[in-house]
């Protein structure tokens, strides 16, 4: 039986009214996110998990959503994996949501996720991804368009200038004729990628189609939609022109960081200690317990989490530092995401994603720009990141030794060590160590000359 966690109702339920549910897909495993191990929706930004930010945004616009419904928005159904369910429940409780959690025991795709919650999907439903960052008005716009077109099923889609590994819509005007999942570059049926903000007038109907179709590929959900279309259901779409930041690869964390930072206003805690000789410019959030020492510069937009230390003569620019980070003397952190309890000393960190508990020895440097100014590709498969600047992506607990350096787009697995003086040009897997073994050195007698610094002083007289 599907495991559920049910919390006290926020919205008073009227059994005489129809209700609607927001279905949140939060059970995936994020295979393409290596070396990042944290569940995508639980990655912290600005001190809170990404799921917190997205659920809060939906909650803030419930009034706009309700205006388009015959009844009320009844609850959230959040589909989690066994490892994340308790943390997700904490987030929903903190937001005071009326919610239920269904557990997807294995990450077998979207169709399996929905079937794991099949007993909860009655009535109107709106399906959303837990980690996609979207414009706050999209939920109202989708419901508005669904009502206007009298659609049984409604999808928003976005025209994408380059290939994206997602579902593409086959279209005739605003009518959906089918969905092609990951067709491969050059095989797209249109330039419109389907976003996961899917409206169904009857959730039970969706479940029945999911149960009767099968596929050897990871497209059972898309096959079910095709069956609906064949059976004459009214499936429509509309172009969406707002912000869309998917989280498919680790470098997408930088896009989300930049967007969320662009929304902040300056807020410096009275419990923070800021030296009079430090410089704070622009929209910067500085949390309780932070220490900013003499000569430090923080240029917004930026977020400095609880109990962080920004050391003497250090620079933090357009970056997110989560709780407990220590930026030691004369370090430069630029356009980067820094996870909890990371520490630095005389380092350069540019355009990087560091999951947390990362340590860098003095003099270690992260390269983020190729000298030929070409785009950065990642891994042996040369994944095109679409970025000209991209530094290190490292899992939790990684260590970078003194005077080591990493080349643009390199990934280091959790718990691994890049030894002193190493120039890392390729990915390093989890719990591995790479060191530079010195070749033999010749040691010989040496007689110093009589040169003294006094002679240089004499020339200055």
N, C-alpha and C positions, 0 to 999 in steps of 0.2 A: 504494500500500500504506500502511496506517495506520502512522504513525511511532510508535515506542515507545522508552521509556527504561526499562531494567530494572536493578534494583539488587540487591545480594547479599541473600540470604534471612535474615530475622530469626528466623522460626519454622521449625524443621526440618520438612521436608515428608515425610510418610509416604504413598507412592504407593498403599498399600493402603486408605487412608481417603478418604472423601469430603471435599471441601473447600468452603468458602464464600468469596465475595468481597464486599467493600464497594465499591460503585460510587459515586464522588464526582463530581457534576456541577459542573465549574468552568470551563466554556467559554463562558458567556453574555456578552453585551455590556452589559447593564444600561441600556437606553434611557431608563428613567425616572429614572436617577440624576443627570442633568445638574443642576449643572455639574461634578459630581465625575467625573474621568476615570480614576482608578485602578480596576482590576478589583476588583469588590466583595470577593471573597475575599482580596485582597491588601492591603486597607486595614489599616494597623497600629493595634492597640489594645494598650495596656500594653507597647509596644515590640516586639510580634510581630504578623505578619499574622493576620487573622481565621481564615484556613484553618488556621494553626498551632494556634490554640486549639481549633478543632473536631476536627481530626485527633487531637490529643493527648487530648481527652476520649474519643473512640472507643477509642483505644489503651489508655487506662487501664481500660476496661471490657471488654477482650477476654476476660478470664477468665469474666466473667458470660455473655458471648455464647457462648463455647465450650461451656459447660455445657448448652446447648440444642441442640447440633449433633451429628450422628452422627460428625463428624470434627473438623477444626480449621479456624479461620479462616485461609485460605491467604494472602490478599494484598489490597491495595487496588488498584483500577483508577481512576485519576484522569483525567477527561476535561478537557483544557485547550485553550485556543486557542493559535495559533502564537506569540503574543507573550508569553504567561505560562508556557509549558511549562518553561523553564529555572528560573525563580523557584520554581515549584511543586515541581520536582524537588529544589531546595535545601531546601525546607521538609520534604519527605518524608525526605530524607537526615538532616536534623538530628534528626528524630524517630525515626530508625533503623527505618523501616518497610520491610516487604517490599512493593514496589509496582511498578506499571507505569503508564505514561502513554500515553493515546491522544489524538491531536490532532483536534479538530473545526475544520476549516479555515475555516468560515463559521458565524456564529451563527444556525442555522436551526431552533432549537427542541430540545426534549427528545428527540424521536424520532430526529432526525438525530444528536444527541450520542451516543445509545446505539448507533446503527448504525455510528458511526465506531469503536466499540470492539467490534464484533460478534464478532470472533475471540477475545475475552477473556472473554465472558460465559457460559461453560459452567457447569453446576451451579447450586447455590443462590446467589442474589445478594440484596443489600440495597442499594437505591439511595437516596442522600442528597444534599441540596443542600450545596454547599461553604460557603455563607454563612449558612444558617439557624442560629439559636441555639436549642437545644432542651434539655430536661431530660436529664441524663446517663443516666437509666434507660430512656429511650425505646427504645433498640436492643434491650435485653434484653426489655422488655415486648412489643415487636412480635414478636420471635421466639418468645416464650413463647406468645402468643396464636395465632400461626400454627400452632404444633405442636398446641395444644389443639383448635383448630377443624379441623385437617387441611386447611388452606387451601392452594390452589394459588397464590393471590395474596392478599396481606394489606396493608391500608392503615390507618394511624391517621388520625383526623379530629378536628377541633376545632370546637365550636360557637362561632360568631362573632356578636357582638352587632350588628355593622354590616357593610355590604357590603365585600367584599375582592376585588380583581381576581385571582382564582385559580380553581382547579377545585373545583366543588361536587359532593358525592356524592348520587346518587339511591339511596334505601335502602328496604329492607324488613326491619325488625328489624336484625340485624347483617350481613345479606347485601347486597352492593353490586349494584345493578341497572344502574348506569351512572355516568359522570362527565360533567358539563357544564362546559366550560372558559369562564371569564369570561362568565357568562350575562347580566350586566347587572343593575343593582339592580332588585328587584321580580320577577325571573324565576328566582330560585334554586329548585332542586328540593327543597332542604332548607336547614337553617341550618348544615350541617356542611361545612367547608372541608377538602379533602384535604391533608394534610401530605406532603412528599416524604421519606418513610422507607418505601419500597415494597419489600415482600418478594416474591420469586418463587421458587418451588420449582425451576423449570427455566428458567434464563436463555436457553437456546437456543430454547425455546418462545416466549418474548417476542420474540426477534429474528425468528423466522419470521412472527409476526403483524405486526410492524412492517414487514416487507418486502412483505407482501401487501396492506396497506391503503394508502389514500391519502386526502388531504383538501386542499381549497383553503384551509382555515383553518389556524391554528396549533394543531391539536388531533389530529395524527396519533397521538400516544401514547394519547390518550383514546379515539380510534376503535378502536385495537388492543385496548384493554381491553374495550370494548363487544363486539367480535368474540369475545373469550375467553368473556365471559359468555353470549353467544348459543350458543356451542358447548358450554356446560355446565360450564365450569371453575368451581371453588369459589372465589369471590372474596368475602372478608370484610373487616370493618372493626371497630374499637373506638374509643370516645371517649377522647381524650387530654386530660388536665387539667393538664399541666405548663406550664412556660414555653415560649412560642413567639415568637421575635422574627425576623420575616422582614426582608429588606433589599431593599425595592422602590424606595423614595424616599430622597433624601438625609437627610431629617429622621429616618428610622429609625436613622441612625447614632447619634443621641442616645439612643435607647432601648437600643441595644446597649452604648453607653458606660456608661450608668447601671447596667445589669445587671452588666457585668464589674467595674465599680468596687465594686459592692455585695459582691463576693466576695473583695476584697483584705483583707489584714492589714497592719498597719504594718511597713514594712521600709525603713529609712534606711541607705543605703550609707555605709560608713566612709570612702569616697573622696569624699563630698560635703562641702561647706563650708557650715555652717549658722551664721549669726550668733547670738550669745547673745541678741541683741535681737529675733530673729525668733520667730514663734509657729507651732508645728506642732500641730494638733489632729486626733484621730481616726485612722482607717486611711488612711495615706498611704504610697505607695511613692515613694522618692526615689532615683534611680539614680546611678551613678558620674559624677563631674565636675560635678554640679549645684552652683550657688552660690545661696544664699538670703540676701539682704542685710538690713541693719538695718531693722526696722519692718515687714518682710513678714509676711503671715499666710497660711498654707495650711490649709484646713479640709477634712478628709476626708469621704467617700472621694475620693481624688484620686491621680493618677499624674503624676509629673514625670520626664520621660525624660532620657537621658544628655545632659550638657553644657548643660542649660537654665540660664538665669539668671532668678531671681525677684527683681526689683529692689526698691529702697527703697519702703516703704509700699504695696506692691502686695498685692492679695488674689486668691487662687486658691481657688475653692470647687467641689467636686463636678465636677471637670473632668479631662480627659485631655490633657496636653501632651506631644507626641512629641519626639524628640531634637532638640536644637539651638535650641529656642525661647528668645526673650529677651522677658521681660515687664519693660519699663522702668518708670521711676518712676511710682508712683501709678496703676497700672492695676488694673482689676477684671475678672477672668475667672470667669464663673459658669455652671455646668451646660453646658459647651461641649466640643466636640471640636476640638483644635488640632493640625494636621498639622506635620510636621517643618519646622524652620528658619523659623518665623514670628516676627515681632517687633512689639512694641507700645511705646507711650510715652504715658502719660496718656490711656488709653482705657477705654471700657466695652464688654465683649463678653459678651452674655448669650444662652444657649440657641442657640448658633451652631455651624455646621459649616464649618470652614476647612480645605481639603484640604492646604495646606502652602505654604511660601515666600510667605506673605502678609505685607505690611507695612502698618501703619497710622500715619499722621502724628499728631502731638500734637493732642489735643482731639477726634479723630474718635470717633464714638459709634455703636454698633449698637443700634437700638431693637428690643425683643423683645415688647412688650405693646401691644395696641391700647387706646386710651383708653376705648372703650366696653366693654372687657373681653370682646369677642366672639372666637370662634375665628379662627385665622389661616388664610387660604386663600392658595394659591400660584399665580402665573402668570395669564395672561389667561383660562385655562380654569377658574380658581378651584378648584383641587384642594383638597378638604377635608383638612387635615392632622390633624384631631382634637386639635390642641394650642392651648391658650390663649396659651402663650408660645413664640415661635419668632423667632429673629433672622436673621442673614445666613447664606446658604449660598454659599460662594465656591470656585472652582477654583484650581488651583495658579498661583502667580505673580501673583495679583491685588494691586492697590494701592489703598488708601483714603487720600486726601489730608487735610491738616490741616483740622480743624473741619468735615469732611464728616460726613454721617450717612446711615444706611440704614434704611428703614422695615421693619416686621416681615414676614418671609417673602420678602424680596427675594433674588434669585439673581444672582451676578456670575460670568461665564465666566472661564476661565483666561486669564492674561496681560492682563487688562483693568484700566483705571484709572478710579477715581471721583475727580474733581478736587477741589481745595480748596474748601470751602464748599458743595459740592453736597448737596442733599437728594435721595437716590435713592429714588424711589417705585415704579419698575418694573424688571424684569429687564434686565441688560446682557449682551449676548452676548460670545463670546470675542474677545480682541484688539481691543476697542473702548475708546474714551476718551470720557468725558462730562465737560464742563467748564462752569462758569458764567461767561458773559461779562458783565462789569459794564456797566451802562448808564452813560451819560455823567455825570460828576460836575461840579458847578460849583465852581470855585476862586475865592475872593474875598479881599480884604484883611481882616485881622483884627487888632484891638487888644485885647490882654489887659487885664483889670482889674487893680487893685492888690491883689487878694486875696492874702493870704499864709497859709500853714498856721500861722503864729505866732498868728493870732487864734483858731484852734481850740484851740491849746495853752493860750492864756490862759483860755479858758472852763473848762479842767480844773483850774486852780489853786485 
